[in-house]
């Protein structure tokens, strides 16, 4: 079961909503953050953060 959540870059505030997805990054609506986002995925806006640095905000 996929948990709906929003993750935010701590530097530039870019947000990824797992319910809405992010077509530009290849994430379909309802994607699983833990299973589908590679560990070395970085912020598409500022490029300096890895997945592990993103904060779960909801």
Phi and psi restraints in degrees (range 20) as a CNS / XPLOR table:
assign (resid 1 and name C) (resid 2 and name N)
       (resid 2 and name CA) (resid 2 and name C) 1.0 -87.0 20.0 2
assign (resid 2 and name N) (resid 2 and name CA)
       (resid 2 and name C) (resid 3 and name N) 1.0 132.7 20.0 2
assign (resid 2 and name C) (resid 3 and name N)
       (resid 3 and name CA) (resid 3 and name C) 1.0 -90.3 20.0 2
assign (resid 3 and name N) (resid 3 and name CA)
       (resid 3 and name C) (resid 4 and name N) 1.0 129.3 20.0 2
assign (resid 3 and name C) (resid 4 and name N)
       (resid 4 and name CA) (resid 4 and name C) 1.0 -77.9 20.0 2
assign (resid 4 and name N) (resid 4 and name CA)
       (resid 4 and name C) (resid 5 and name N) 1.0 129.1 20.0 2
assign (resid 4 and name C) (resid 5 and name N)
       (resid 5 and name CA) (resid 5 and name C) 1.0 -156.4 20.0 2
assign (resid 5 and name N) (resid 5 and name CA)
       (resid 5 and name C) (resid 6 and name N) 1.0 163.8 20.0 2
assign (resid 5 and name C) (resid 6 and name N)
       (resid 6 and name CA) (resid 6 and name C) 1.0 -120.6 20.0 2
assign (resid 6 and name N) (resid 6 and name CA)
       (resid 6 and name C) (resid 7 and name N) 1.0 130.8 20.0 2
assign (resid 6 and name C) (resid 7 and name N)
       (resid 7 and name CA) (resid 7 and name C) 1.0 -116.2 20.0 2
assign (resid 7 and name N) (resid 7 and name CA)
       (resid 7 and name C) (resid 8 and name N) 1.0 141.8 20.0 2
assign (resid 7 and name C) (resid 8 and name N)
       (resid 8 and name CA) (resid 8 and name C) 1.0 -130.0 20.0 2
assign (resid 8 and name N) (resid 8 and name CA)
       (resid 8 and name C) (resid 9 and name N) 1.0 138.0 20.0 2
assign (resid 8 and name C) (resid 9 and name N)
       (resid 9 and name CA) (resid 9 and name C) 1.0 -70.9 20.0 2
assign (resid 9 and name N) (resid 9 and name CA)
       (resid 9 and name C) (resid 10 and name N) 1.0 129.3 20.0 2
assign (resid 9 and name C) (resid 10 and name N)
       (resid 10 and name CA) (resid 10 and name C) 1.0 -73.1 20.0 2
assign (resid 10 and name N) (resid 10 and name CA)
       (resid 10 and name C) (resid 11 and name N) 1.0 -13.0 20.0 2
assign (resid 10 and name C) (resid 11 and name N)
       (resid 11 and name CA) (resid 11 and name C) 1.0 -92.7 20.0 2
assign (resid 11 and name N) (resid 11 and name CA)
       (resid 11 and name C) (resid 12 and name N) 1.0 -50.7 20.0 2
assign (resid 11 and name C) (resid 12 and name N)
       (resid 12 and name CA) (resid 12 and name C) 1.0 -113.0 20.0 2
assign (resid 12 and name N) (resid 12 and name CA)
       (resid 12 and name C) (resid 13 and name N) 1.0 -2.6 20.0 2
assign (resid 12 and name C) (resid 13 and name N)
       (resid 13 and name CA) (resid 13 and name C) 1.0 71.6 20.0 2
assign (resid 13 and name N) (resid 13 and name CA)
       (resid 13 and name C) (resid 14 and name N) 1.0 13.9 20.0 2
assign (resid 13 and name C) (resid 14 and name N)
       (resid 14 and name CA) (resid 14 and name C) 1.0 -58.1 20.0 2
assign (resid 14 and name N) (resid 14 and name CA)
       (resid 14 and name C) (resid 15 and name N) 1.0 136.3 20.0 2
assign (resid 14 and name C) (resid 15 and name N)
       (resid 15 and name CA) (resid 15 and name C) 1.0 -120.0 20.0 2
assign (resid 15 and name N) (resid 15 and name CA)
       (resid 15 and name C) (resid 16 and name N) 1.0 144.8 20.0 2
assign (resid 15 and name C) (resid 16 and name N)
       (resid 16 and name CA) (resid 16 and name C) 1.0 -122.7 20.0 2
assign (resid 16 and name N) (resid 16 and name CA)
       (resid 16 and name C) (resid 17 and name N) 1.0 120.7 20.0 2
assign (resid 16 and name C) (resid 17 and name N)
       (resid 17 and name CA) (resid 17 and name C) 1.0 -103.7 20.0 2
assign (resid 17 and name N) (resid 17 and name CA)
       (resid 17 and name C) (resid 18 and name N) 1.0 115.8 20.0 2
assign (resid 17 and name C) (resid 18 and name N)
       (resid 18 and name CA) (resid 18 and name C) 1.0 -66.9 20.0 2
assign (resid 18 and name N) (resid 18 and name CA)
       (resid 18 and name C) (resid 19 and name N) 1.0 -26.3 20.0 2
assign (resid 18 and name C) (resid 19 and name N)
       (resid 19 and name CA) (resid 19 and name C) 1.0 -71.6 20.0 2
assign (resid 19 and name N) (resid 19 and name CA)
       (resid 19 and name C) (resid 20 and name N) 1.0 -43.2 20.0 2
assign (resid 19 and name C) (resid 20 and name N)
       (resid 20 and name CA) (resid 20 and name C) 1.0 -81.4 20.0 2
assign (resid 20 and name N) (resid 20 and name CA)
       (resid 20 and name C) (resid 21 and name N) 1.0 -28.6 20.0 2
assign (resid 20 and name C) (resid 21 and name N)
       (resid 21 and name CA) (resid 21 and name C) 1.0 77.9 20.0 2
assign (resid 21 and name N) (resid 21 and name CA)
       (resid 21 and name C) (resid 22 and name N) 1.0 -177.1 20.0 2
assign (resid 21 and name C) (resid 22 and name N)
       (resid 22 and name CA) (resid 22 and name C) 1.0 -149.6 20.0 2
assign (resid 22 and name N) (resid 22 and name CA)
       (resid 22 and name C) (resid 23 and name N) 1.0 92.3 20.0 2
assign (resid 22 and name C) (resid 23 and name N)
       (resid 23 and name CA) (resid 23 and name C) 1.0 -58.1 20.0 2
assign (resid 23 and name N) (resid 23 and name CA)
       (resid 23 and name C) (resid 24 and name N) 1.0 -38.2 20.0 2
assign (resid 23 and name C) (resid 24 and name N)
       (resid 24 and name CA) (resid 24 and name C) 1.0 -62.1 20.0 2
assign (resid 24 and name N) (resid 24 and name CA)
       (resid 24 and name C) (resid 25 and name N) 1.0 -29.9 20.0 2
assign (resid 24 and name C) (resid 25 and name N)
       (resid 25 and name CA) (resid 25 and name C) 1.0 -96.5 20.0 2
assign (resid 25 and name N) (resid 25 and name CA)
       (resid 25 and name C) (resid 26 and name N) 1.0 -2.0 20.0 2
assign (resid 25 and name C) (resid 26 and name N)
       (resid 26 and name CA) (resid 26 and name C) 1.0 86.9 20.0 2
assign (resid 26 and name N) (resid 26 and name CA)
       (resid 26 and name C) (resid 27 and name N) 1.0 17.5 20.0 2
assign (resid 26 and name C) (resid 27 and name N)
       (resid 27 and name CA) (resid 27 and name C) 1.0 -103.5 20.0 2
assign (resid 27 and name N) (resid 27 and name CA)
       (resid 27 and name C) (resid 28 and name N) 1.0 116.3 20.0 2
assign (resid 27 and name C) (resid 28 and name N)
       (resid 28 and name CA) (resid 28 and name C) 1.0 -79.0 20.0 2
assign (resid 28 and name N) (resid 28 and name CA)
       (resid 28 and name C) (resid 29 and name N) 1.0 158.6 20.0 2
assign (resid 28 and name C) (resid 29 and name N)
       (resid 29 and name CA) (resid 29 and name C) 1.0 -54.5 20.0 2
assign (resid 29 and name N) (resid 29 and name CA)
       (resid 29 and name C) (resid 30 and name N) 1.0 136.2 20.0 2
assign (resid 29 and name C) (resid 30 and name N)
       (resid 30 and name CA) (resid 30 and name C) 1.0 82.2 20.0 2
assign (resid 30 and name N) (resid 30 and name CA)
       (resid 30 and name C) (resid 31 and name N) 1.0 16.1 20.0 2
assign (resid 30 and name C) (resid 31 and name N)
       (resid 31 and name CA) (resid 31 and name C) 1.0 -68.9 20.0 2
assign (resid 31 and name N) (resid 31 and name CA)
       (resid 31 and name C) (resid 32 and name N) 1.0 159.0 20.0 2
assign (resid 31 and name C) (resid 32 and name N)
       (resid 32 and name CA) (resid 32 and name C) 1.0 -97.8 20.0 2
assign (resid 32 and name N) (resid 32 and name CA)
       (resid 32 and name C) (resid 33 and name N) 1.0 112.7 20.0 2
assign (resid 32 and name C) (resid 33 and name N)
       (resid 33 and name CA) (resid 33 and name C) 1.0 -56.4 20.0 2
assign (resid 33 and name N) (resid 33 and name CA)
       (resid 33 and name C) (resid 34 and name N) 1.0 -47.5 20.0 2
assign (resid 33 and name C) (resid 34 and name N)
       (resid 34 and name CA) (resid 34 and name C) 1.0 -68.7 20.0 2
assign (resid 34 and name N) (resid 34 and name CA)
       (resid 34 and name C) (resid 35 and name N) 1.0 -40.5 20.0 2
assign (resid 34 and name C) (resid 35 and name N)
       (resid 35 and name CA) (resid 35 and name C) 1.0 -88.4 20.0 2
assign (resid 35 and name N) (resid 35 and name CA)
       (resid 35 and name C) (resid 36 and name N) 1.0 -30.7 20.0 2
assign (resid 35 and name C) (resid 36 and name N)
       (resid 36 and name CA) (resid 36 and name C) 1.0 -105.4 20.0 2
assign (resid 36 and name N) (resid 36 and name CA)
       (resid 36 and name C) (resid 37 and name N) 1.0 -14.9 20.0 2
assign (resid 36 and name C) (resid 37 and name N)
       (resid 37 and name CA) (resid 37 and name C) 1.0 -98.3 20.0 2
assign (resid 37 and name N) (resid 37 and name CA)
       (resid 37 and name C) (resid 38 and name N) 1.0 117.8 20.0 2
assign (resid 37 and name C) (resid 38 and name N)
       (resid 38 and name CA) (resid 38 and name C) 1.0 -61.4 20.0 2
assign (resid 38 and name N) (resid 38 and name CA)
       (resid 38 and name C) (resid 39 and name N) 1.0 149.4 20.0 2
assign (resid 38 and name C) (resid 39 and name N)
       (resid 39 and name CA) (resid 39 and name C) 1.0 -61.1 20.0 2
assign (resid 39 and name N) (resid 39 and name CA)
       (resid 39 and name C) (resid 40 and name N) 1.0 -29.8 20.0 2
assign (resid 39 and name C) (resid 40 and name N)
       (resid 40 and name CA) (resid 40 and name C) 1.0 -93.9 20.0 2
assign (resid 40 and name N) (resid 40 and name CA)
       (resid 40 and name C) (resid 41 and name N) 1.0 11.5 20.0 2
assign (resid 40 and name C) (resid 41 and name N)
       (resid 41 and name CA) (resid 41 and name C) 1.0 -66.1 20.0 2
assign (resid 41 and name N) (resid 41 and name CA)
       (resid 41 and name C) (resid 42 and name N) 1.0 136.2 20.0 2
assign (resid 41 and name C) (resid 42 and name N)
       (resid 42 and name CA) (resid 42 and name C) 1.0 -118.9 20.0 2
assign (resid 42 and name N) (resid 42 and name CA)
       (resid 42 and name C) (resid 43 and name N) 1.0 164.5 20.0 2
assign (resid 42 and name C) (resid 43 and name N)
       (resid 43 and name CA) (resid 43 and name C) 1.0 -61.5 20.0 2
assign (resid 43 and name N) (resid 43 and name CA)
       (resid 43 and name C) (resid 44 and name N) 1.0 125.3 20.0 2
assign (resid 43 and name C) (resid 44 and name N)
       (resid 44 and name CA) (resid 44 and name C) 1.0 -73.2 20.0 2
assign (resid 44 and name N) (resid 44 and name CA)
       (resid 44 and name C) (resid 45 and name N) 1.0 -15.3 20.0 2
assign (resid 44 and name C) (resid 45 and name N)
       (resid 45 and name CA) (resid 45 and name C) 1.0 -89.3 20.0 2
assign (resid 45 and name N) (resid 45 and name CA)
       (resid 45 and name C) (resid 46 and name N) 1.0 -48.9 20.0 2
assign (resid 45 and name C) (resid 46 and name N)
       (resid 46 and name CA) (resid 46 and name C) 1.0 -108.2 20.0 2
assign (resid 46 and name N) (resid 46 and name CA)
       (resid 46 and name C) (resid 47 and name N) 1.0 -19.9 20.0 2
assign (resid 46 and name C) (resid 47 and name N)
       (resid 47 and name CA) (resid 47 and name C) 1.0 70.6 20.0 2
assign (resid 47 and name N) (resid 47 and name CA)
       (resid 47 and name C) (resid 48 and name N) 1.0 8.0 20.0 2
assign (resid 47 and name C) (resid 48 and name N)
       (resid 48 and name CA) (resid 48 and name C) 1.0 -110.6 20.0 2
assign (resid 48 and name N) (resid 48 and name CA)
       (resid 48 and name C) (resid 49 and name N) 1.0 -1.0 20.0 2
assign (resid 48 and name C) (resid 49 and name N)
       (resid 49 and name CA) (resid 49 and name C) 1.0 -115.8 20.0 2
assign (resid 49 and name N) (resid 49 and name CA)
       (resid 49 and name C) (resid 50 and name N) 1.0 147.0 20.0 2
assign (resid 49 and name C) (resid 50 and name N)
       (resid 50 and name CA) (resid 50 and name C) 1.0 -97.0 20.0 2
assign (resid 50 and name N) (resid 50 and name CA)
       (resid 50 and name C) (resid 51 and name N) 1.0 167.9 20.0 2
assign (resid 50 and name C) (resid 51 and name N)
       (resid 51 and name CA) (resid 51 and name C) 1.0 -49.5 20.0 2
assign (resid 51 and name N) (resid 51 and name CA)
       (resid 51 and name C) (resid 52 and name N) 1.0 -42.9 20.0 2
assign (resid 51 and name C) (resid 52 and name N)
       (resid 52 and name CA) (resid 52 and name C) 1.0 -61.3 20.0 2
assign (resid 52 and name N) (resid 52 and name CA)
       (resid 52 and name C) (resid 53 and name N) 1.0 -24.8 20.0 2
assign (resid 52 and name C) (resid 53 and name N)
       (resid 53 and name CA) (resid 53 and name C) 1.0 -81.9 20.0 2
assign (resid 53 and name N) (resid 53 and name CA)
       (resid 53 and name C) (resid 54 and name N) 1.0 -16.8 20.0 2
assign (resid 53 and name C) (resid 54 and name N)
       (resid 54 and name CA) (resid 54 and name C) 1.0 -67.5 20.0 2
assign (resid 54 and name N) (resid 54 and name CA)
       (resid 54 and name C) (resid 55 and name N) 1.0 139.7 20.0 2
assign (resid 54 and name C) (resid 55 and name N)
       (resid 55 and name CA) (resid 55 and name C) 1.0 -97.4 20.0 2
assign (resid 55 and name N) (resid 55 and name CA)
       (resid 55 and name C) (resid 56 and name N) 1.0 135.8 20.0 2
assign (resid 55 and name C) (resid 56 and name N)
       (resid 56 and name CA) (resid 56 and name C) 1.0 -79.2 20.0 2
assign (resid 56 and name N) (resid 56 and name CA)
       (resid 56 and name C) (resid 57 and name N) 1.0 118.1 20.0 2
assign (resid 56 and name C) (resid 57 and name N)
       (resid 57 and name CA) (resid 57 and name C) 1.0 -107.5 20.0 2
assign (resid 57 and name N) (resid 57 and name CA)
       (resid 57 and name C) (resid 58 and name N) 1.0 -11.5 20.0 2
